[in-house]
Amino acid sequence: MRGMGNMQGMMKQMQKMQKKMAQAQEELGEERIEGSAGGGMVTVVVSGHKEVLEVNIKEEVVDPEDIEMLQDLVLAAVNEAMKQADELTNQTMGQFTKGINLPGF
């Protein structure tokens, strides 16, 4: 019977951890991460869930003769914001998997 007590205790710990993980994921969604390119000429804001929320382009970078440069700046800003969002997610959610070797995670 003693093993059942250990199992129940472990299940309670897992439920607590699951609740904390859900809260951390919700808080990540509220985070705002900014990526920029061209010295701030193009900025992109994403959520912690990697949803693009804003794209800001300074007027002076818009050149109808050089659309490719603008496209490159937008792409670079989006990639920078997404990279920072990934780092924040890994930092935030990594605390729940430290020392645990779970296949697929």
C-alpha positions as CSV (number, residue, x, y, z in Angstrom):
1,M,0.0,0.0,0.0
2,R,2.9,2.3,0.6
3,G,3.6,2.5,-3.1
4,M,0.1,3.9,-3.7
5,G,0.9,6.9,-1.4
6,N,4.0,7.6,-3.4
7,M,2.1,7.4,-6.7
8,Q,-0.6,9.8,-5.4
9,G,2.0,12.2,-4.2
10,M,3.7,12.1,-7.6
11,M,0.4,12.6,-9.4
12,K,-0.3,15.7,-7.2
13,Q,3.2,17.1,-8.1
14,M,2.6,16.5,-11.8
15,Q,-0.8,18.3,-11.6
16,K,0.9,21.2,-9.8
17,M,3.6,21.3,-12.5
18,Q,1.0,21.1,-15.2
19,K,-0.9,24.0,-13.8
20,K,2.3,26.1,-13.5
21,M,3.2,25.2,-17.1
22,A,-0.3,26.3,-18.3
23,Q,0.1,29.6,-16.5
24,A,3.6,30.2,-17.9
25,Q,2.3,29.5,-21.4
26,E,-0.6,32.0,-20.9
27,E,1.9,34.6,-19.6
28,L,4.1,34.0,-22.7
29,G,1.2,34.9,-24.9
30,E,1.0,38.3,-23.1
31,E,4.7,39.0,-23.8
32,R,5.6,41.5,-26.5
33,I,8.9,41.0,-28.3
34,E,10.3,43.4,-30.8
35,G,12.7,42.6,-33.6
36,S,14.2,45.3,-35.8
37,A,16.3,45.7,-39.0
38,G,18.0,48.5,-40.8
39,G,18.9,50.3,-37.6
40,G,15.3,50.5,-36.5
41,M,13.9,51.4,-39.9
42,V,11.7,48.3,-39.8
43,T,10.3,46.9,-36.5
44,V,8.1,43.9,-35.9
45,V,6.4,43.1,-32.6
46,V,5.4,39.5,-31.9
47,S,3.7,37.8,-29.0
48,G,5.3,35.1,-26.9
49,H,3.2,32.7,-28.9
50,K,4.9,34.0,-32.1
51,E,2.0,35.8,-33.5
52,V,3.0,39.0,-35.5
53,L,1.2,41.8,-33.8
54,E,2.7,44.9,-35.5
55,V,4.9,45.8,-38.4
56,N,6.2,49.3,-38.4
57,I,8.1,50.8,-41.4
58,K,9.6,54.2,-41.3
59,E,8.6,56.3,-44.3
60,E,12.2,57.1,-45.4
61,V,13.0,53.4,-46.0
62,V,10.2,53.1,-48.6
63,D,11.7,53.4,-52.0
64,P,9.6,52.3,-54.9
65,E,12.8,51.7,-56.9
66,D,14.1,49.2,-54.3
67,I,11.3,47.0,-53.0
68,E,13.7,44.1,-52.5
69,M,15.5,46.0,-49.8
70,L,12.3,46.7,-47.9
71,Q,11.3,43.1,-48.2
72,D,14.7,42.0,-46.9
73,L,14.3,44.4,-43.9
74,V,10.8,43.1,-43.1
75,L,12.0,39.5,-43.3
76,A,15.1,40.2,-41.1
77,A,12.9,42.0,-38.5
78,V,10.4,39.2,-38.4
79,N,13.1,36.6,-38.1
80,E,14.8,38.5,-35.3
81,A,11.5,38.8,-33.3
82,M,10.8,35.1,-33.8
83,K,14.3,34.2,-32.6
84,Q,13.8,36.3,-29.5
85,A,10.4,34.7,-28.9
86,D,11.9,31.2,-29.2
87,E,14.6,32.2,-26.7
88,L,12.0,33.5,-24.3
89,T,9.9,30.4,-24.6
90,N,12.9,28.1,-24.0
91,Q,14.0,30.2,-21.0
92,T,10.5,30.2,-19.6
93,M,9.3,26.7,-20.3
94,G,12.8,25.1,-19.9
95,Q,12.4,25.4,-16.1
96,F,9.8,22.6,-16.2
97,T,11.9,20.1,-18.1
98,K,15.3,20.6,-16.4
99,G,16.7,17.2,-15.5
100,I,13.8,15.3,-17.1
101,N,14.6,13.2,-20.1
102,L,11.2,12.9,-21.9
103,P,11.2,11.5,-25.4
104,G,9.9,14.0,-27.9
105,F,10.5,17.1,-25.7
